[in-house]
């Protein structure tokens, strides 16, 4: 399923590769684990248990790549609202 996170990840990958930065270099410079950067570039939200950490990584990575972090976070917040608004209320109550 293609979604906004896939688009964000693709934009990050394009910005990184067009700057001739390896993903290992990006990981080292941002202190974001390599596996997390790979998952971000793949648009894989399911692998992140802490959505706030993912948000922080997106913001840090966007700044590093010269992408407007506010725009990325706005898009991410909108996506998360859409994503979570589709979870049945009963499921949310069980988790609480």
Buried (B, 14 or more C-beta within 10 A) or exposed (E): EEEBBBEBBBBBBEBBEEEEBEBEEBBEEBEBEEEBBBBBBBBBBEEBEEEEEBBEBBBBBBEBBEBEBEEBBEBBEEBBEEBEEEEEEEEEEEEE
